[in-house]
Amino acid sequence: MSTTAVLEPVTTIKTYLRPIDGTGLAAFAAKGKANPASRGTNKVHTVMEGQYRSLSTVGNHAPVVVDEPLHLFGQDTAPAPGEIVLSGLGGCIAVGVTAVATWKGVKLSRLEVFLEGDIGNPAAWGAGGALEKTPPEMGFQAIRVKVLVEGDAPREVLDEIVRHANYYSPVANSMRNPIPFEISLAD
């Protein structure tokens, strides 16, 4: 007796990332268009624990822990300040890609941002008569960002979404452009 296998059709289920409120996004965009000079203020309170470990509190959220690696005299218990900056950039780009995709009616199934930044500290934070440097020589010298994005749109549309999100990213633009900066002792 011969048996013939019956193959069932294969069903592929595509899951999408949790969407944002498209109507709310459109209202937020209209509000910004009506008042292009509007600004918000981000506030962070940072408290040093000791060595180079600090806690930064934002609103009612759990503190963000910042430390330095062992080779920079920290305890290596948390990301370094530059890594936190790159995390902010990655988060901002991911938010922008999500917003632009929503605006364009594209459902995303995957979004990952990979960041690398070349940073050095040959001036040792200016401590102890260390090597003198000028501000342009310190900090990030190059940043590379790769975005892995998948959704229900062709690659050309996804590429345009990423380019658009990069162009309008507040964090990317803060890093690309000089901004007024002041620091002083607290009262």
C-alpha positions in Angstrom: 0.0 0.0 0.0 1.4 3.3 -1.0 0.9 6.4 1.0 1.0 9.8 -0.5 1.9 12.7 1.7 -0.4 15.7 1.6 1.4 18.9 2.1 -0.4 21.6 3.9 0.1 25.2 2.6 2.6 27.2 4.6 1.3 30.3 6.2 3.7 33.0 7.1 2.6 35.3 9.8 4.2 38.8 9.9 4.2 40.6 13.2 4.7 44.3 13.4 6.2 46.5 16.1 3.7 48.2 18.5 2.4 51.2 16.6 2.3 54.7 17.8 -0.9 56.9 17.7 -0.9 58.2 14.1 -3.7 60.7 14.9 -1.8 62.0 17.9 1.4 62.3 15.8 -0.5 64.3 13.1 -1.9 66.6 15.8 1.6 67.1 17.3 3.0 67.9 13.8 0.2 70.4 13.2 0.9 72.1 16.5 4.6 72.4 15.6 3.8 73.7 12.2 1.5 76.4 13.7 4.2 77.4 16.2 7.6 76.6 14.8 9.4 78.6 17.5 8.1 76.4 20.3 10.6 74.6 22.5 10.6 72.0 25.2 13.2 71.6 28.0 14.7 68.3 29.0 15.9 68.2 32.6 18.3 65.7 34.2 19.8 65.7 37.7 23.1 63.9 38.1 24.6 62.9 41.5 28.1 61.4 41.8 28.3 58.3 44.0 32.1 58.0 44.0 35.0 57.2 41.7 33.3 57.9 38.3 30.0 56.3 39.0 27.0 58.7 38.9 23.2 58.5 38.8 21.2 60.7 36.5 17.5 61.1 37.3 15.0 62.1 34.7 11.5 62.8 36.1 10.1 59.8 38.0 12.2 57.2 36.1 14.8 54.9 37.6 18.2 56.6 37.6 20.5 56.1 34.6 23.8 54.8 35.9 26.9 56.1 34.3 30.5 54.9 35.0 33.8 54.6 33.3 35.6 51.4 32.3 38.5 50.1 34.4 41.2 51.4 32.1 39.8 54.9 32.7 39.8 54.4 36.5 36.1 53.6 36.9 34.4 50.5 38.2 32.9 49.4 34.8 29.5 49.0 36.4 27.6 50.8 33.7 28.0 52.5 30.3 30.5 55.4 30.0 29.2 58.9 29.3 30.0 58.7 25.6 28.1 55.4 25.4 25.1 57.1 27.0 25.3 59.9 24.4 25.3 57.3 21.6 22.4 55.6 23.3 20.5 58.9 23.2 21.3 59.2 19.5 20.2 55.7 18.8 16.9 56.2 20.7 16.3 59.5 18.9 16.9 57.9 15.5 14.6 55.0 16.3 11.9 57.4 17.5 12.3 59.4 14.2 12.1 56.3 12.0 9.0 55.1 13.8 7.3 58.5 13.5 8.2 58.9 9.8 7.1 55.3 9.0 3.8 56.0 10.8 3.4 59.3 8.8 4.0 57.4 5.6 1.7 54.5 6.5 4.5 51.9 6.7 4.2 49.2 9.3 7.6 48.2 10.8 8.4 44.6 11.8 12.0 45.3 12.9 14.0 48.3 13.8 17.6 48.2 15.2 20.2 50.9 15.3 23.9 50.2 15.6 26.2 53.0 16.6 29.9 53.5 16.9 31.7 56.6 17.9 35.5 57.3 17.8 36.3 59.2 21.0 39.5 59.8 22.8 40.6 61.5 26.0 44.3 62.2 25.6 43.8 65.3 27.7 42.7 63.2 30.7 39.8 65.5 31.4 42.3 68.4 31.7 43.5 67.0 35.0 47.1 67.3 36.4 48.7 69.3 33.6 47.7 66.7 31.0 48.2 67.2 27.3 46.6 70.4 26.2 43.9 70.1 23.6 41.4 72.5 22.0 37.6 71.7 22.2 37.4 70.6 18.5 40.1 68.0 19.2 38.2 66.4 22.1 35.0 64.4 22.2 33.6 62.4 19.3 35.7 62.7 16.2 33.5 60.4 14.1 30.2 58.7 14.5 28.8 55.9 12.4 25.2 54.7 12.5 23.7 51.7 10.7 19.9 51.2 10.8 18.4 47.8 10.3 14.7 48.3 9.4 12.1 46.0 8.0 8.5 46.6 7.2 5.8 46.4 4.6 7.5 48.8 2.2 10.3 48.4 -0.4 13.9 49.1 0.5 13.9 52.5 -1.3 11.0 53.7 0.9 12.7 52.4 4.1 15.9 54.2 3.0 14.0 57.4 2.5 12.4 57.0 6.0 15.8 56.6 7.6 17.2 59.6 5.7 14.2 61.7 6.7 14.5 60.7 10.4 18.2 61.5 10.4 17.7 64.9 8.9 15.0 65.8 11.5 16.6 64.1 14.6 17.0 66.6 17.4 19.8 64.6 19.0 21.7 64.1 15.7 21.4 67.8 14.9 22.6 68.7 18.4 25.7 66.7 17.7 26.2 68.0 14.2 25.7 71.6 14.9 27.3 74.0 17.4 24.8 75.0 20.1 25.1 77.6 22.8 26.4 75.9 25.9 27.0 77.3 29.4 28.2 75.8 32.6 28.5 77.5 36.0 28.4 76.7 39.7 24.9 76.2 41.2 23.5 78.8 43.6 
